[in-house]
Amino acid sequence: MTLVARLPGGHSPGVHLYCAPMADPQHEALARRAADPGVTMLIGGLDTGKTTLALDAVRYALAAGHAPVLVDADVGISTVGPPACVGIRVFRNESDLADIDRPDALHFVGAITSARLVLQQVVATAVMVEKARGMGDVIIIDTTAVAAGVSGETLKYHKAELCRPDRVIALQRGEEMEPVVGMLRRFLDIEVVTAPTDPGLNPLGPDERAHKRTEAFRKALRPPLERWKVRPTVFAPTLPVGLNLERLDQVLVGVQDASGGCLGLGVLQVEDETLRVMTNVGEGMTGLRLGSLRIDPETFEGTVISLRELMFGI
């Protein structure tokens, strides 16, 4: 199954795209900067406008005849693809913004919080940015909302270290981004632009965020669903010998293909000591990656779990 396609350069003659002016001149300038050829990483805390800026940059890039690619590394509130994944969306024209959640490629992480599975998040982002370099000339990385503290600084630093962006745009309300900005400038010699958040933003409340995530899982696991019997040997990480399979019931998994790509999501089911995966992307499945979530198949609400505790009781 082909998950990605290489973009032809530019647009056909006679195609004109219009970008409505942004309300804030400073953020318009930032969006135009992010629309320049190369790789731009967007960092910032909760509700600082990273995704809004990313999509505005996509519009400006299209209008300039470029081939923009969005790498959505926000595993908690995803714009491209389902939560717990890093997704790529290639934009050939502005109409692609209408179904932005449809990914051209996915990499399963298995977590919805930045504090968990940091290594997996860094690797997934770096792998997808490298893939995106062959798909377009303007690459925009949207990142998670955790950017301060030990976990946030570690995550952003190592993402920048491996993704090698040409520039980083840091959005902040006060000076909360200064520690990570200082790290990036000091150790990686990266161009970093800081700016205050757009005053016109309408932040989402916690309930709205949770509802949006739940609906995204519901969409990713929409019917028709098939139940595939799976062997304990197809998992990564490998299941320990003697594991009580009941402990895997309702655990989220990434459905992997033979090339290492993620086809989509699945949920494990255990009945009569038989292990199955419920998924709508079973064709081409060669393995399953365990996530750190349980998904209720009725409500699609997720509960964070520890894989180490699940498999080893510690």
VENZI-V421683 format. One record per residue. N is the residue number from 1. RES is the residue in one letter. D_FIRST is the distance of its C-alpha to the first C-alpha in Angstrom with 2 decimals. Layout:
# VENZI-V421683
((N/RES/D_FIRST) (N/RES/D_FIRST))
This chain:
# VENZI-V421683
((1/M/0.00) (2/T/3.81) (3/L/6.29) (4/V/9.34) (5/A/11.31) (6/R/14.70) (7/L/17.64) (8/P/20.46) (9/G/23.73) (10/G/26.10) (11/H/26.67) (12/S/27.97) (13/P/31.79) (14/G/33.58) (15/V/31.12) (16/H/33.13) (17/L/32.02) (18/Y/34.72) (19/C/34.81) (20/A/37.48) (21/P/39.78) (22/M/39.36) (23/A/42.37) (24/D/42.95) (25/P/43.58) (26/Q/42.72) (27/H/39.27) (28/E/38.76) (29/A/39.58) (30/L/37.15) (31/A/34.31) (32/R/35.19) (33/R/35.27) (34/A/31.81) (35/A/30.63) (36/D/31.79) (37/P/29.38) (38/G/28.42) (39/V/27.39) (40/T/29.35) (41/M/29.37) (42/L/31.01) (43/I/32.99) (44/G/35.47) (45/G/36.58) (46/L/36.03) (47/D/36.27) (48/T/37.00) (49/G/34.77) (50/K/31.89) (51/T/29.24) (52/T/31.67) (53/L/32.31) (54/A/28.63) (55/L/28.02) (56/D/31.25) (57/A/30.19) (58/V/26.96) (59/R/29.25) (60/Y/31.62) (61/A/28.95) (62/L/27.62) (63/A/31.23) (64/A/31.88) (65/G/29.08) (66/H/26.85) (67/A/23.12) (68/P/23.15) (69/V/20.50) (70/L/21.36) (71/V/20.57) (72/D/21.66) (73/A/23.05) (74/D/25.30) (75/V/24.04) (76/G/26.92) (77/I/26.78) (78/S/23.37) (79/T/23.02) (80/V/19.27) (81/G/17.23) (82/P/19.07) (83/P/21.95) (84/A/21.72) (85/C/18.77) (86/V/18.74) (87/G/16.69) (88/I/16.15) (89/R/16.95) (90/V/17.25) (91/F/20.18) (92/R/20.67) (93/N/23.71) (94/E/25.79) (95/S/24.35) (96/D/21.21) (97/L/23.68) (98/A/24.02) (99/D/20.68) (100/I/20.59) (101/D/19.32) (102/R/15.79) (103/P/13.92) (104/D/11.67) (105/A/11.15) (106/L/12.95) (107/H/15.04) (108/F/16.92) (109/V/20.68) (110/G/22.18) (111/A/25.35) (112/I/26.79) (113/T/29.86) (114/S/30.38) (115/A/32.90) (116/R/30.40) (117/L/27.82) (118/V/28.89) (119/L/27.35) (120/Q/23.88) (121/Q/24.30) (122/V/25.48) (123/V/22.75) (124/A/19.95) (125/T/21.66) (126/A/22.26) (127/V/18.71) (128/M/17.46) (129/V/20.42) (130/E/19.72) (131/K/16.17) (132/A/17.90) (133/R/20.44) (134/G/18.09) (135/M/17.16) (136/G/20.69) (137/D/24.36) (138/V/25.44) (139/I/23.92) (140/I/25.44) (141/I/25.18) (142/D/26.37) (143/T/27.65) (144/T/29.16) (145/A/32.69) (146/V/34.23) (147/A/35.66) (148/A/39.14) (149/G/40.57) (150/V/39.53) (151/S/35.98) (152/G/35.30) (153/E/36.82) (154/T/35.05) (155/L/31.63) (156/K/32.22) (157/Y/33.90) (158/H/31.19) (159/K/28.43) (160/A/30.52) (161/E/31.28) (162/L/27.68) (163/C/26.22) (164/R/29.21) (165/P/29.56) (166/D/31.98) (167/R/33.64) (168/V/33.90) (169/I/35.27) (170/A/37.01) (171/L/38.12) (172/Q/41.02) (173/R/43.83) (174/G/46.41) (175/E/45.96) (176/E/43.53) (177/M/41.02) (178/E/43.68) (179/P/43.13) (180/V/39.45) (181/V/40.22) (182/G/42.99) (183/M/40.75) (184/L/38.19) (185/R/41.02) (186/R/42.94) (187/F/40.35) (188/L/37.52) (189/D/39.49) (190/I/37.05) (191/E/38.17) (192/V/38.46) (193/V/39.63) (194/T/41.05) (195/A/41.77) (196/P/42.98) (197/T/40.79) (198/D/40.85) (199/P/43.88) (200/G/42.25) (201/L/39.48) (202/N/39.41) (203/P/38.35) (204/L/36.60) (205/G/38.55) (206/P/37.33) (207/D/37.00) (208/E/34.95) (209/R/32.57) (210/A/32.24) (211/H/31.69) (212/K/29.00) (213/R/27.12) (214/T/27.60) (215/E/26.32) (216/A/23.17) (217/F/22.53) (218/R/23.42) (219/K/20.89) (220/A/18.03) (221/L/19.12) (222/R/20.02) (223/P/20.09) (224/P/18.85) (225/L/18.71) (226/E/18.34) (227/R/20.23) (228/W/18.78) (229/K/21.38) (230/V/20.66) (231/R/22.73) (232/P/24.51) (233/T/23.12) (234/V/19.51) (235/F/20.72) (236/A/21.22) (237/P/24.07) (238/T/25.29) (239/L/27.40) (240/P/31.06) (241/V/32.82) (242/G/34.72) (243/L/32.94) (244/N/33.86) (245/L/30.57) (246/E/32.24) (247/R/31.96) (248/L/28.16) (249/D/28.48) (250/Q/26.80) (251/V/25.36) (252/L/22.32) (253/V/19.27) (254/G/16.03) (255/V/13.09) (256/Q/11.46) (257/D/8.58) (258/A/9.77) (259/S/9.65) (260/G/11.81) (261/G/9.89) (262/C/10.90) (263/L/8.95) (264/G/12.46) (265/L/15.87) (266/G/17.71) (267/V/21.42) (268/L/23.11) (269/Q/25.74) (270/V/28.49) (271/E/30.58) (272/D/33.14) (273/E/31.94) (274/T/28.44) (275/L/25.50) (276/R/22.60) (277/V/19.88) (278/M/19.72) (279/T/16.40) (280/N/14.45) (281/V/10.95) (282/G/11.71) (283/E/9.06) (284/G/7.31) (285/M/10.32) (286/T/12.28) (287/G/14.88) (288/L/16.72) (289/R/18.59) (290/L/21.92) (291/G/23.13) (292/S/26.76) (293/L/26.97) (294/R/27.83) (295/I/26.62) (296/D/28.98) (297/P/26.99) (298/E/29.76) (299/T/30.43) (300/F/27.24) (301/E/29.67) (302/G/28.82) (303/T/31.29) (304/V/31.09) (305/I/31.50) (306/S/32.05) (307/L/29.75) (308/R/32.64) (309/E/35.00) (310/L/32.64) (311/M/32.08) (312/F/35.41) (313/G/37.79) (314/I/38.69))
